[in-house]
């Protein structure tokens, strides 16, 4: 499970190739990408059991105040993303027998890129010039994208949800 969670967030980094900053003002109005977005959940209505288990782990970490993955879209068309490095996180069995204790990693990986939005098509270009275009749903302070952009092989049928804040 630890490996799946680590791969989930490592894949997100490789596909987004971005980074995070704390300025995060919403300068572009309610349906603008400008601002800081935090990953809050996987919508897993049509997903299988492993994805649902990953979502449960994500929800535990978020409830503990762990910012797993953040995106900051800036008005100068730059994008910074920060994601927690789960490769160095340990897991222990809870002594009361209620499951695993999963800690929020201390280290975060930060990457930078540029972005453009045309309708519902978000294009991200990393520092090597590699681009990726994804369809987004933007509704005020909620950004939803196919979770397959995070992990194409393991998150089919799920959606990644980010909240601005």
Buried (B, 14 or more C-beta within 10 A) or exposed (E): EBEBBBBBBBBBBBBBBBBBBEEBEBEEEEEBBBBBBBBBBBBBEEBEEEBEBBBEBBEBBBEEEBBBBBBBBBEEBBBBBBBBBBBEBEBEEEEEEEEEEBEBBEEBBBBBBBBBBEEEEBBBBBEEEEBBEBEBEBEEBEBBBBBBBBBEEBBBBBBBBBBBE
